[in-house]
């Protein structure tokens, strides 16, 4: 599911270039690095990848499924969450 979500985001990267995208995983560092390499994420300075070995984010957001998407405005205020990922036609208008 996360691979599909990233593929869709990359297709829309022209519209997402001014949005910081933070991806976190509990997976091993080699698995995260493989994901990063597969999608050539080094091309996108607005994509940040990290590891959450303590599983803090899922407990904070009460994540049941991944990918989980939380949207914050420019002031850092929570706007909306999508518990099973979000399609770009729904996401993009929220980010304007």
N, CA, C and O atoms as CSV, one atom per row, in Angstrom:
chain,resi,resn,atom,element,x,y,z
A,1,UNK,N,N,0.816,-1.195,0.000
A,1,UNK,CA,C,0.000,0.000,0.000
A,1,UNK,C,C,0.864,1.265,0.000
A,1,UNK,O,O,0.551,2.240,-0.683
A,2,UNK,N,N,1.931,1.238,0.758
A,2,UNK,CA,C,2.809,2.408,0.812
A,2,UNK,C,C,3.504,2.635,-0.521
A,2,UNK,O,O,3.728,3.777,-0.924
A,3,UNK,N,N,3.847,1.549,-1.205
A,3,UNK,CA,C,4.471,1.685,-2.517
A,3,UNK,C,C,3.507,2.336,-3.499
A,3,UNK,O,O,3.904,3.187,-4.294
A,4,UNK,N,N,2.249,1.938,-3.445
A,4,UNK,CA,C,1.240,2.552,-4.313
A,4,UNK,C,C,1.089,4.043,-3.980
A,4,UNK,O,O,1.043,4.886,-4.875
A,5,UNK,N,N,1.015,4.346,-2.702
A,5,UNK,CA,C,0.857,5.745,-2.270
A,5,UNK,C,C,2.028,6.600,-2.749
A,5,UNK,O,O,1.829,7.708,-3.247
A,6,UNK,N,N,3.246,6.085,-2.598
A,6,UNK,CA,C,4.413,6.844,-3.039
A,6,UNK,C,C,4.406,7.009,-4.559
A,6,UNK,O,O,4.733,8.085,-5.059
A,7,UNK,N,N,4.044,5.973,-5.293
A,7,UNK,CA,C,3.971,6.074,-6.761
A,7,UNK,C,C,3.017,7.183,-7.176
A,7,UNK,O,O,3.317,7.961,-8.081
A,8,UNK,N,N,1.881,7.253,-6.521
A,8,UNK,CA,C,0.888,8.280,-6.845
A,8,UNK,C,C,1.398,9.672,-6.477
A,8,UNK,O,O,1.164,10.630,-7.214
A,9,UNK,N,N,2.081,9.788,-5.363
A,9,UNK,CA,C,2.616,11.091,-4.960
A,9,UNK,C,C,3.685,11.565,-5.938
A,9,UNK,O,O,3.733,12.743,-6.289
A,10,UNK,N,N,4.525,10.659,-6.369
A,10,UNK,CA,C,5.579,11.040,-7.312
A,10,UNK,C,C,4.973,11.530,-8.621
A,10,UNK,O,O,5.488,12.471,-9.225
A,11,UNK,N,N,3.893,10.910,-9.062
A,11,UNK,CA,C,3.216,11.376,-10.282
A,11,UNK,C,C,2.697,12.805,-10.121
A,11,UNK,O,O,2.565,13.534,-11.104
A,12,UNK,N,N,2.406,13.199,-8.896
A,12,UNK,CA,C,1.859,14.528,-8.618
A,12,UNK,C,C,2.882,15.465,-7.998
A,12,UNK,O,O,2.511,16.498,-7.442
A,13,UNK,N,N,4.155,15.128,-8.081
A,13,UNK,CA,C,5.187,15.883,-7.364
A,13,UNK,C,C,5.259,17.347,-7.796
A,13,UNK,O,O,5.624,18.196,-6.983
A,14,UNK,N,N,4.925,17.668,-9.039
A,14,UNK,CA,C,4.918,19.076,-9.440
A,14,UNK,C,C,3.974,19.886,-8.570
A,14,UNK,O,O,4.243,21.049,-8.270
A,15,UNK,N,N,2.870,19.275,-8.166
A,15,UNK,CA,C,1.898,19.965,-7.327
A,15,UNK,C,C,2.223,19.840,-5.841
A,15,UNK,O,O,1.647,20.548,-5.015
A,16,UNK,N,N,3.142,18.944,-5.505
A,16,UNK,CA,C,3.513,18.723,-4.105
A,16,UNK,C,C,4.876,19.297,-3.747
A,16,UNK,O,O,5.334,19.143,-2.614
A,17,UNK,N,N,5.526,19.954,-4.696
A,17,UNK,CA,C,6.914,20.383,-4.480
A,17,UNK,C,C,7.083,21.372,-3.326
A,17,UNK,O,O,8.178,21.485,-2.776
A,18,UNK,N,N,6.028,22.087,-2.950
A,18,UNK,CA,C,6.107,23.037,-1.841
A,18,UNK,C,C,5.541,22.480,-0.541
A,18,UNK,O,O,5.316,23.219,0.417
A,19,UNK,N,N,5.315,21.180,-0.518
A,19,UNK,CA,C,4.747,20.515,0.652
A,19,UNK,C,C,5.796,19.572,1.227
A,19,UNK,O,O,6.385,18.779,0.492
A,20,UNK,N,N,6.033,19.650,2.528
A,20,UNK,CA,C,6.935,18.703,3.175
A,20,UNK,C,C,6.193,17.395,3.399
A,20,UNK,O,O,5.124,17.374,4.009
A,21,UNK,N,N,6.762,16.314,2.907
A,21,UNK,CA,C,6.177,14.985,3.049
A,21,UNK,C,C,7.081,14.166,3.960
A,21,UNK,O,O,8.245,13.923,3.640
A,22,UNK,N,N,6.543,13.745,5.087
A,22,UNK,CA,C,7.312,12.975,6.058
A,22,UNK,C,C,6.789,11.541,6.051
A,22,UNK,O,O,5.609,11.292,6.301
A,23,UNK,N,N,7.673,10.625,5.765
A,23,UNK,CA,C,7.344,9.202,5.763
A,23,UNK,C,C,8.098,8.545,6.908
A,23,UNK,O,O,9.312,8.707,7.031
A,24,UNK,N,N,7.384,7.808,7.744
A,24,UNK,CA,C,8.017,7.118,8.868
A,24,UNK,C,C,7.605,5.653,8.834
A,24,UNK,O,O,6.483,5.313,8.461
A,25,UNK,N,N,8.535,4.799,9.230
A,25,UNK,CA,C,8.279,3.363,9.218
A,25,UNK,C,C,8.921,2.712,10.416
A,25,UNK,O,O,9.905,3.215,10.960
A,26,UNK,N,N,8.363,1.594,10.825
A,26,UNK,CA,C,8.973,0.790,11.888
A,26,UNK,C,C,9.851,-0.299,11.289
A,26,UNK,O,O,10.507,-1.044,12.017
A,27,UNK,N,N,9.865,-0.391,9.963
A,27,UNK,CA,C,10.655,-1.416,9.272
A,27,UNK,C,C,12.144,-1.216,9.540
A,27,UNK,O,O,12.560,-0.199,10.095
A,28,UNK,N,N,12.932,-2.203,9.135
A,28,UNK,CA,C,14.379,-2.126,9.344
A,28,UNK,C,C,14.986,-1.054,8.443
A,28,UNK,O,O,14.418,-0.684,7.416
A,29,UNK,N,N,16.144,-0.570,8.851
A,29,UNK,CA,C,16.836,0.450,8.064
A,29,UNK,C,C,17.130,-0.026,6.637
A,29,UNK,O,O,16.947,0.755,5.703
A,30,UNK,N,N,17.575,-1.270,6.424
A,30,UNK,CA,C,17.783,-1.718,5.043
A,30,UNK,C,C,16.499,-1.708,4.202
A,30,UNK,O,O,16.543,-1.397,3.012
A,31,UNK,N,N,15.366,-2.043,4.811
A,31,UNK,CA,C,14.095,-2.010,4.078
A,31,UNK,C,C,13.704,-0.571,3.732
A,31,UNK,O,O,13.216,-0.303,2.635
A,32,UNK,N,N,13.917,0.333,4.655
A,32,UNK,CA,C,13.608,1.738,4.407
A,32,UNK,C,C,14.528,2.286,3.320
A,32,UNK,O,O,14.084,3.025,2.442
A,33,UNK,N,N,15.790,1.929,3.379
A,33,UNK,CA,C,16.741,2.383,2.367
A,33,UNK,C,C,16.364,1.838,0.991
A,33,UNK,O,O,16.491,2.548,-0.007
A,34,UNK,N,N,15.904,0.593,0.925
A,34,UNK,CA,C,15.482,0.001,-0.352
A,34,UNK,C,C,14.286,0.757,-0.924
A,34,UNK,O,O,14.216,0.985,-2.132
A,35,UNK,N,N,13.351,1.145,-0.068
A,35,UNK,CA,C,12.189,1.941,-0.482
A,35,UNK,C,C,12.655,3.291,-1.026
A,35,UNK,O,O,12.211,3.737,-2.084
A,36,UNK,N,N,13.550,3.924,-0.290
A,36,UNK,CA,C,14.114,5.224,-0.671
A,36,UNK,C,C,14.810,5.131,-2.031
A,36,UNK,O,O,14.645,6.004,-2.883
A,37,UNK,N,N,15.576,4.079,-2.219
A,37,UNK,CA,C,16.317,3.886,-3.467
A,37,UNK,C,C,15.382,3.549,-4.618
A,37,UNK,O,O,15.520,4.096,-5.712
A,38,UNK,N,N,14.433,2.652,-4.377
A,38,UNK,CA,C,13.489,2.228,-5.430
A,38,UNK,C,C,12.772,3.425,-6.043
A,38,UNK,O,O,12.610,3.498,-7.261
A,39,UNK,N,N,12.346,4.357,-5.206
A,39,UNK,CA,C,11.584,5.509,-5.680
A,39,UNK,C,C,12.461,6.728,-5.960
A,39,UNK,O,O,11.953,7.805,-6.271
A,40,UNK,N,N,13.776,6.556,-5.848
A,40,UNK,CA,C,14.731,7.635,-6.116
A,40,UNK,C,C,14.343,8.913,-5.362
A,40,UNK,O,O,14.266,9.997,-5.942
A,41,UNK,N,N,14.106,8.759,-4.077
A,41,UNK,CA,C,13.609,9.872,-3.270
A,41,UNK,C,C,14.648,10.957,-3.036
A,41,UNK,O,O,14.318,12.047,-2.568
A,42,UNK,N,N,15.899,10.664,-3.358
A,42,UNK,CA,C,16.921,11.702,-3.259
A,42,UNK,C,C,16.645,12.850,-4.234
A,42,UNK,O,O,17.224,13.926,-4.084
A,43,UNK,N,N,15.785,12.650,-5.218
A,43,UNK,CA,C,15.425,13.690,-6.190
A,43,UNK,C,C,14.473,14.727,-5.598
A,43,UNK,O,O,14.274,15.796,-6.175
A,44,UNK,N,N,13.893,14.410,-4.456
A,44,UNK,CA,C,12.841,15.267,-3.898
A,44,UNK,C,C,13.261,15.817,-2.535
A,44,UNK,O,O,13.163,15.114,-1.529
A,45,UNK,N,N,13.722,17.057,-2.492
A,45,UNK,CA,C,14.192,17.617,-1.224
A,45,UNK,C,C,13.081,17.841,-0.199
A,45,UNK,O,O,13.367,18.132,0.962
A,46,UNK,N,N,11.834,17.711,-0.606
A,46,UNK,CA,C,10.713,17.914,0.316
A,46,UNK,C,C,10.193,16.600,0.907
A,46,UNK,O,O,9.218,16.604,1.657
A,47,UNK,N,N,10.835,15.484,0.575
A,47,UNK,CA,C,10.448,14.194,1.148
A,47,UNK,C,C,11.470,13.799,2.206
A,47,UNK,O,O,12.671,13.742,1.942
A,48,UNK,N,N,10.979,13.530,3.391
A,48,UNK,CA,C,11.808,13.141,4.525
A,48,UNK,C,C,11.406,11.737,4.965
A,48,UNK,O,O,10.229,11.467,5.201
A,49,UNK,N,N,12.376,10.858,5.072
A,49,UNK,CA,C,12.132,9.462,5.458
A,49,UNK,C,C,12.780,9.217,6.803
A,49,UNK,O,O,13.907,9.647,7.046
A,50,UNK,N,N,12.068,8.528,7.675
A,50,UNK,CA,C,12.643,8.219,8.976
A,50,UNK,C,C,12.161,6.883,9.501
A,50,UNK,O,O,11.238,6.272,8.962
A,51,UNK,N,N,12.800,6.456,10.548
A,51,UNK,CA,C,12.455,5.181,11.187
A,51,UNK,C,C,11.866,5.462,12.565
A,51,UNK,O,O,12.375,6.296,13.313
A,52,UNK,N,N,10.806,4.767,12.881
A,52,UNK,CA,C,10.128,4.904,14.164
A,52,UNK,C,C,10.189,3.557,14.897
A,52,UNK,O,O,9.180,2.861,15.008
A,53,UNK,N,N,11.385,3.192,15.398
A,53,UNK,CA,C,11.540,1.861,16.004
A,53,UNK,C,C,10.729,1.664,17.284
A,53,UNK,O,O,10.451,0.529,17.670
A,54,UNK,N,N,10.357,2.736,17.930
A,54,UNK,CA,C,9.577,2.626,19.169
A,54,UNK,C,C,8.078,2.594,18.903
A,54,UNK,O,O,7.279,2.453,19.829
A,55,UNK,N,N,7.697,2.727,17.619
A,55,UNK,CA,C,6.289,2.685,17.233
A,55,UNK,C,C,5.488,3.812,17.890
A,55,UNK,O,O,4.332,3.628,18.274
A,56,UNK,N,N,6.128,4.988,18.013
A,56,UNK,CA,C,5.495,6.132,18.674
A,56,UNK,C,C,4.409,6.785,17.823
A,56,UNK,O,O,3.348,7.138,18.338
A,57,UNK,N,N,4.661,6.945,16.540
A,57,UNK,CA,C,3.664,7.605,15.686
A,57,UNK,C,C,2.359,6.827,15.614
A,57,UNK,O,O,1.298,7.432,15.767
A,58,UNK,N,N,2.381,5.511,15.388
A,58,UNK,CA,C,1.111,4.783,15.350
A,58,UNK,C,C,0.334,4.863,16.659
A,58,UNK,O,O,-0.895,4.928,16.644
A,59,UNK,N,N,1.032,4.861,17.787
A,59,UNK,CA,C,0.298,4.969,19.047
A,59,UNK,C,C,-0.252,6.381,19.247
A,59,UNK,O,O,-1.349,6.546,19.781
A,60,UNK,N,N,0.496,7.393,18.824
A,60,UNK,CA,C,0.026,8.775,18.949
A,60,UNK,C,C,-1.217,9.018,18.091
A,60,UNK,O,O,-2.204,9.589,18.556
A,61,UNK,N,N,-1.155,8.576,16.826
A,61,UNK,CA,C,-2.263,8.805,15.892
A,61,UNK,C,C,-3.328,7.708,15.931
A,61,UNK,O,O,-4.366,7.826,15.280
A,62,UNK,N,N,-3.075,6.653,16.686
A,62,UNK,CA,C,-3.979,5.498,16.749
A,62,UNK,C,C,-4.151,4.876,15.356
A,62,UNK,O,O,-5.266,4.599,14.913
A,63,UNK,N,N,-3.031,4.668,14.692
A,63,UNK,CA,C,-3.022,4.122,13.339
A,63,UNK,C,C,-3.457,2.661,13.369
A,63,UNK,O,O,-2.943,1.855,14.145
A,64,UNK,N,N,-4.414,2.344,12.505
A,64,UNK,CA,C,-4.874,0.963,12.369
A,64,UNK,C,C,-4.389,0.352,11.067
A,64,UNK,O,O,-4.166,-0.856,10.991
A,65,UNK,N,N,-4.222,1.184,10.034
A,65,UNK,CA,C,-3.800,0.730,8.718
A,65,UNK,C,C,-2.756,1.686,8.168
A,65,UNK,O,O,-2.694,2.852,8.559
A,66,UNK,N,N,-1.944,1.181,7.265
A,66,UNK,CA,C,-1.006,2.057,6.569
A,66,UNK,C,C,-1.258,1.934,5.076
A,66,UNK,O,O,-1.725,0.889,4.622
A,67,UNK,N,N,-0.969,2.944,4.319
A,67,UNK,CA,C,-0.380,4.201,4.760
A,67,UNK,C,C,-1.400,5.073,5.478
A,67,UNK,O,O,-2.581,5.091,5.132
A,68,UNK,N,N,-0.931,5.779,6.462
A,68,UNK,CA,C,-1.724,6.739,7.228
A,68,UNK,C,C,-1.242,8.126,6.834
A,68,UNK,O,O,-0.037,8.373,6.786
A,69,UNK,N,N,-2.165,9.029,6.552
A,69,UNK,CA,C,-1.801,10.377,6.115
A,69,UNK,C,C,-2.412,11.387,7.081
A,69,UNK,O,O,-3.623,11.392,7.302
A,70,UNK,N,N,-1.570,12.235,7.649
A,70,UNK,CA,C,-2.022,13.338,8.498
A,70,UNK,C,C,-1.601,14.639,7.820
A,70,UNK,O,O,-0.459,14.779,7.382
A,71,UNK,N,N,-2.518,15.573,7.739
A,71,UNK,CA,C,-2.245,16.848,7.070
A,71,UNK,C,C,-2.239,17.967,8.104
A,71,UNK,O,O,-3.128,18.076,8.949
A,72,UNK,N,N,-1.198,18.794,8.003
A,72,UNK,CA,C,-1.066,19.972,8.865
A,72,UNK,C,C,-0.966,21.203,7.981
A,72,UNK,O,O,-0.452,21.134,6.864
A,73,UNK,N,N,-1.461,22.338,8.486
A,73,UNK,CA,C,-1.349,23.572,7.710
A,73,UNK,C,C,0.038,24.182,7.911
A,73,UNK,O,O,0.881,23.616,8.607
A,74,UNK,N,N,0.261,25.338,7.295
A,74,UNK,CA,C,1.577,25.978,7.355
A,74,UNK,C,C,1.955,26.430,8.761
A,74,UNK,O,O,3.135,26.625,9.052
A,75,UNK,N,N,0.968,26.596,9.632
A,75,UNK,CA,C,1.242,26.987,11.011
A,75,UNK,C,C,1.457,25.766,11.911
A,75,UNK,O,O,1.684,25.911,13.112
A,76,UNK,N,N,1.387,24.576,11.335
A,76,UNK,CA,C,1.582,23.358,12.105
A,76,UNK,C,C,0.345,22.858,12.814
A,76,UNK,O,O,0.439,22.013,13.704
A,77,UNK,N,N,-0.820,23.369,12.431
A,77,UNK,CA,C,-2.070,22.927,13.049
A,77,UNK,C,C,-2.653,21.749,12.268
A,77,UNK,O,O,-2.704,21.757,11.038
A,78,UNK,N,N,-3.086,20.752,13.010
A,78,UNK,CA,C,-3.666,19.555,12.410
A,78,UNK,C,C,-4.927,19.918,11.624
A,78,UNK,O,O,-5.776,20.666,12.110
A,79,UNK,N,N,-5.041,19.391,10.422
A,79,UNK,CA,C,-6.215,19.643,9.592
A,79,UNK,C,C,-7.091,18.403,9.446
A,79,UNK,O,O,-8.289,18.440,9.727
A,80,UNK,N,N,-6.475,17.294,9.000
A,80,UNK,CA,C,-7.271,16.118,8.700
A,80,UNK,C,C,-6.368,14.886,8.619
A,80,UNK,O,O,-5.176,14.993,8.334
A,81,UNK,N,N,-6.957,13.717,8.875
A,81,UNK,CA,C,-6.211,12.460,8.746
A,81,UNK,C,C,-6.983,11.509,7.838
A,81,UNK,O,O,-8.211,11.543,7.764
A,82,UNK,N,N,-6.234,10.673,7.162
A,82,UNK,CA,C,-6.800,9.643,6.306
A,82,UNK,C,C,-6.220,8.318,6.782
A,82,UNK,O,O,-5.010,8.104,6.712
A,83,UNK,N,N,-7.073,7.441,7.261
A,83,UNK,CA,C,-6.613,6.229,7.914
A,83,UNK,C,C,-6.169,5.122,6.980
A,83,UNK,O,O,-5.562,4.152,7.433
A,84,UNK,N,N,-6.449,5.233,5.697
A,84,UNK,CA,C,-6.015,4.191,4.767
A,84,UNK,C,C,-5.381,4.806,3.529
A,84,UNK,O,O,-5.577,4.327,2.412
A,85,UNK,N,N,-4.630,5.857,3.737
A,85,UNK,CA,C,-4.030,6.560,2.607
A,85,UNK,C,C,-5.059,7.485,1.981
A,85,UNK,O,O,-6.211,7.545,2.411
A,86,UNK,N,N,-4.620,8.203,0.959
A,86,UNK,CA,C,-5.523,9.162,0.313
A,86,UNK,C,C,-5.149,9.261,-1.162
A,86,UNK,O,O,-3.972,9.255,-1.520
A,87,UNK,N,N,-6.144,9.350,-1.988
A,87,UNK,CA,C,-5.916,9.507,-3.424
A,87,UNK,C,C,-5.591,10.965,-3.712
A,87,UNK,O,O,-6.096,11.863,-3.038
A,88,UNK,N,N,-4.764,11.195,-4.695
A,88,UNK,CA,C,-4.308,12.544,-5.017
A,88,UNK,C,C,-5.449,13.509,-5.370
A,88,UNK,O,O,-5.363,14.677,-4.991
A,89,UNK,N,N,-6.499,13.096,-6.066
A,89,UNK,CA,C,-7.590,14.053,-6.329
A,89,UNK,C,C,-8.263,14.584,-5.055
A,89,UNK,O,O,-8.864,15.658,-5.070
A,90,UNK,N,N,-8.163,13.844,-3.975
A,90,UNK,CA,C,-8.705,14.309,-2.695
A,90,UNK,C,C,-7.660,15.131,-1.940
A,90,UNK,O,O,-7.985,16.157,-1.343
A,91,UNK,N,N,-6.417,14.681,-1.967
A,91,UNK,CA,C,-5.345,15.337,-1.211
A,91,UNK,C,C,-4.964,16.703,-1.770
A,91,UNK,O,O,-4.869,17.677,-1.023
A,92,UNK,N,N,-4.750,16.776,-3.048
A,92,UNK,CA,C,-4.196,17.999,-3.651
A,92,UNK,C,C,-5.022,19.259,-3.355
A,92,UNK,O,O,-4.432,20.288,-3.026
A,93,UNK,N,N,-6.343,19.227,-3.456
A,93,UNK,CA,C,-7.091,20.466,-3.120
A,93,UNK,C,C,-6.938,20.907,-1.666
A,93,UNK,O,O,-7.032,22.097,-1.367
A,94,UNK,N,N,-6.706,19.963,-0.767
A,94,UNK,CA,C,-6.534,20.303,0.648
A,94,UNK,C,C,-5.218,21.015,0.923
A,94,UNK,O,O,-5.075,21.702,1.934
A,95,UNK,N,N,-4.263,20.849,0.026
A,95,UNK,CA,C,-2.928,21.388,0.246
A,95,UNK,C,C,-2.734,22.777,-0.360
A,95,UNK,O,O,-1.642,23.339,-0.276
A,96,UNK,N,N,-3.753,23.320,-0.952
A,96,UNK,CA,C,-3.630,24.652,-1.569
A,96,UNK,C,C,-3.885,25.743,-0.586
A,96,UNK,O,O,-3.822,26.920,-0.940
